[in-house]
Amino acid sequence: MDELAAPLTQIMKSRAVEQKTRYTNRKENGLCIRCGKPIVQGLSQCDPCRTVRNKYHIKLNQQLKQDVFRAYGGEKCSCCGETEISFLAIDHINGGGEQQRKKIGGGTAFYRWLKRNKYPVGFQVLCHNCNHGKHINGGICPHKRPR
């Protein structure tokens, strides 16, 4: 098996060098790094390749968001039960979200951080209304405060 692994590793390294050389040459000559067609100055990909890349990343980011919500109890606000995913967010149960966003970023960067850190405790799924209500009411959502 080791006799086969060495040539395979060499082939993989050779392909990586070829890809890097092709990428560098295309970039230096003002060509799309994916397909080699001419591009607008200042960009690295032509419009069709950028469209494909953007669709891929949108799908990837949506999947990451769903994975994070599932790790924290599902795609449902833990306070009011809202299930529309575009209304949902991850809440820092004990506060500190603003400081963390400044440190690591928000949105997709935050979701990646949660996944990379194996979904640590201290977070929950809330809708934006409950999250904001909790923020302006001293850590208690208006749904939960005594009447």
Secondary structure, 3 states (H helix, E strand, C coil): CHHHHHHHHHHHHHHHHHHHHHHHHHHHCCECCCCCCECCCCCCCCHHHHHHHHHHHHHHHHHHHHHHHHHCCCCCCCCCCCCCHHHEEEEECCCCHHHHHHHHCCCHHHHHHHHHCCCCCCEEEEEHHHHHHHHHCCCCCCCCCCC
